[in-house]
Amino acid sequence: MSIAPIITFKAGRCEVDTSSKPYKVKPQPEPGYIYLYSEDELVHFCWRKRDVPLTDPELDLVMVPTDGSFTPYEYKTTPQPTSKTNGRIFALKFASSSDRHLFWLQSKPQARDGDPAWFSPRDRKIGDIVHRLLQGEEVNVTRELASVRNNTDDRRPDDEDENMEDAEGQPDQQEHRGSASGGAGAGATGGDVRDEGENSREGGADGARAASSAAPDASDAVRNFLESLRGEPSLGGAQQSRQDTDKPYPYLSHLLPTSITVPIIDTIAAKAPERLDALLGFLPPAVIVLSGNNPGAFDGKNEPSVQAVEEAKASLSTESKKALLKKVLRSPQFHQALATLTQALRDGGLPGVADALGIRVENGGYLQNGSMPMGGGLAVEAFVEGVKRTLQEQKR
């Protein structure tokens, strides 16, 4: 898979301490980059440390169009009282959940008076470009950035990274879900795209593009399954009529971030390593064979035999099995598949999806009147609760 970032700029992550009020936002010291790229018509929002490859981000979010927003935090415009920020902070928020990520920009501020909280035209343009990309818009990044020229008097000659200290704020995620509430990170500054804009390519002249693998990816099974549902009469349509019964609920990709899923593999390996084989059974057979000691058993055309798959499993050590499963969980294809499945549920596909997967959902996936499938967040919640219920019944 080749990765060609649409835009790249220097930024660090922040943590929010909610143990006391006002809440504190603590900028993390690691120098990093925010970058966005597109794959299969979906935008990936990524963050990585500067000393790791472009293909190994610590944060990789597959963004469903219009679900995410990227906005600057400005303490003067927030509806609740907060401390003045001492840096420039952007908040990544989601319409489908109350989750948010805060980032501080890691080059010096451009204000003539040195105010670290002042957003320059360049800073705002960076945020505007990212926000519009998350809305699904087509953006000519080069042209947009070329249209912004900061006044020389407003630009600080030094563009080195700033030191950081804590700052206070008072976010209220329950009551102000749609606002950019939250304190600002310290020493936070603006991402400089003069050197790191659309054309930023690191790690090699070809832009550090990763060589793509000829192996089928782990989302093939999900993608094929969703393709089989396209003819279902319950998919799509009647969406307007379901709006009154909808509710906010996270997407599956938000419920299953790598920070949760990847450690589970280590836990399973430590407590019940035999369950790793059960998890491998959910992967496409070709992926397993290509990871074994005889990848030639897959000719790239025909599905590997059951014997070849079992031999490949047997040849894999516990560490190799863990590595393969973690690679799948971290893959953009897996998160895209979660986003696609979420969209199918939100668009009215819950009855067909639940039936095909053998999941018992409330009222068969239909609204109380029994004539219209659930949609929106209501359908995603019913699907998640149905999975829990089905697993509990199977254990009993």
Stockholm file with secondary structure:
# STOCKHOLM 1.0

chainA/1-396         MSIAPIITFKAGRCEVDTSSKPYKVKPQPEPGYIYLYSEDELVHFCWRKRDVPLTDPELDLVMVPTDGSFTPYEYKTTPQPTSKTNGRIFALKFASSSDRHLFWLQSKPQARDGDPAWFSPRDRKIGDIVHRLLQGEEVNVTRELASVRNNTDDRRPDDEDENMEDAEGQPDQQEHRGSASGGAGAGATGGDVRDEGENSREGGADGARAASSAAPDASDAVRNFLESLRGEPSLGGAQQSRQDTDKPYPYLSHLLPTSITVPIIDTIAAKAPERLDALLGFLPPAVIVLSGNNPGAFDGKNEPSVQAVEEAKASLSTESKKALLKKVLRSPQFHQALATLTQALRDGGLPGVADALGIRVENGGYLQNGSMPMGGGLAVEAFVEGVKRTLQEQKR
#=GR chainA/1-396 SS CCCCCSEEEEEEEEEEECSSSSCEEEECCCCEEEEEEEETTEEEEEEEETTSCTTCCSEEEEECTTTEEEEECCTTTCSSCCCCCSSCEEEEEETTEEEEEEEEECSCCCCTTCCTTCCCHHHHHHHHHHHHHHTTCCCCHHHHHHTCCCCGGGSCSCCCCCCCCCEECCCCTTTCTTSCCSCCCTTCBCCCHHHHSTTCCCSSTTCSCCCCCSSCCTTHHHHHHHHHTTTCTTSSSCHHHHGGGCCCCCCHHHHSCHHHHHHHHHHHHHHCTTHHHHHHTTSCHHHHHHHSSCGGGCCSSSCCCHHHHHHHHHHSCHHHHHHHHHHHHHSHHHHHHHHHHHHHIIIIIHHHHHHHHTCCCGGGGBCTTSSSBCCHHHHHHHHHHHHHHHHHHHHC
#=GC SS_cons         CCCCCSEEEEEEEEEEECSSSSCEEEECCCCEEEEEEEETTEEEEEEEETTSCTTCCSEEEEECTTTEEEEECCTTTCSSCCCCCSSCEEEEEETTEEEEEEEEECSCCCCTTCCTTCCCHHHHHHHHHHHHHHTTCCCCHHHHHHTCCCCGGGSCSCCCCCCCCCEECCCCTTTCTTSCCSCCCTTCBCCCHHHHSTTCCCSSTTCSCCCCCSSCCTTHHHHHHHHHTTTCTTSSSCHHHHGGGCCCCCCHHHHSCHHHHHHHHHHHHHHCTTHHHHHHTTSCHHHHHHHSSCGGGCCSSSCCCHHHHHHHHHHSCHHHHHHHHHHHHHSHHHHHHHHHHHHHIIIIIHHHHHHHHTCCCGGGGBCTTSSSBCCHHHHHHHHHHHHHHHHHHHHC
//
